[in-house]
């Protein structure tokens, strides 16, 4: 393919502003099968992705387009994941493009999530084409949104394309803008191969599929390739592109985006951001920007039924084949038995994995309190990375503890500003900036990550009726007065509920936890004290009253079958309970107790 006729672009949009609809339209207009038509045909295993309407894996579609200048162009549309947890994957996708369409809902305007991606896109020197979508809506205010784009982002919006992806207005203009405004890629076909590994995923039929952007050189089928960071060599057995159906090709040249397979067993071997080169004639330097992805949120996953441990182990191994960013190691808990300590990119990532385990692998799981990674500095000068409260050293050995902080950008309509400020304040936030952009506040806060991982996002959405948007990045570790809080049920330590909290917040959190547990644990035949403690000191306490009658008491002696039924029912219920000493705790209690609400 003639490099001057290639255009590589991504679509930046806030959730629901119409990214998928626009992508479908572009595919349709250029003669391919749309994502929706595809998904009707190829119902794949990413059910959760579809249900939540979130794009987890970046995908690319190669489109053929004859422009108004009469020439044929190849347009590579790169889809990017839309959630803060997957920020690194987004950055690699953007690095593979020369431009972006910035899709903004004509009625909603610019949102924080969009902003973060736009700034990244600008950092990659992208040509950004604003597309004001949904102009068919009666509430559309394209002029106001144009002004907002100029004011907030500082981007010239005078020649923004007005479109309605839904009714097909302006689609031709979008295609022309891609060809005329986004620059062609640059690259040297004769240089040694240098390709960026943009993404990798596991496909049941093809094995590990790798999405690549060729920078220099030519990537051919049957070539010995080398991963420069992964330091491994593989033989390519398929080279091609998605249209969006798979189309095999003999080779990919400079500027092109496509896929390869090379009989790789697990995605962890094909790391996002790595440089692929020719093993026989390697490039002398790797591409910049490779980063080892580090999990930021950790929690324990245990089977509700201890007999399911093997099944959990197999399922976790299978999931790992498909998700390089998730980590795990075995963990034993005094009360929960065998399980795994898992690391995730964020809470959404955690939820996705948890849901896949329970849905696709039919596992009932107990999730322990999520934790971030603390730096524990000991008196002897050593530093310990702590991501499991259970491993907290004796407080007398600790000099100080540092916790990770983030900088968050929140966009919120004026009327909810008060409650959002209070939420940030309650979570130990430090306000950095507050500006107004057309009836909407833009807030910048520094917050401890551990105050955000639990339920910050849910709270933010609920107090703003869904209008607030949120984006963050990490800004390093800072010292904090942190303590380990433990929970005792009937004087037994429930290690799954131990957590690291700020001393000032410990009492409130402890009280809340005890109240929640009191509501969630069913009555037993005896009185059950619930306590929260720091070290040996109890900071909160609740008591569950004893049950007065045996459940079977109301089945007068003779009615054996009814009695049986009741007992069976109880047995079934037991499957979702955990035994702590002589107390049974329902599975829901573990997750519910952690919500601070
Ligand atoms: P995520 O996949 O969740 O990131 O959302 P998205 O940005 O891809 O949005 P999507 O294309 O799924 O569109 C969101 C909603 O807006 C859908 O109900 C679409 O039908 C609707 N929509 C998209 N484009 C238009 C448009 O031009 N006009 C109107 N009225 N609705 C649109």
Boltz pocket constraint, residues with backbone or C-beta under 6 A from the ligand:
constraints:
  - pocket:
      binder: B
      contacts: [[A, 13], [A, 14], [A, 15], [A, 16], [A, 17], [A, 18], [A, 19], [A, 20], [A, 21], [A, 22], [A, 52], [A, 53], [A, 54], [A, 55], [A, 82], [A, 133], [A, 134], [A, 135], [A, 136], [A, 137], [A, 163], [A, 164], [A, 165], [A, 166], [A, 167]]
      max_distance: 6.0
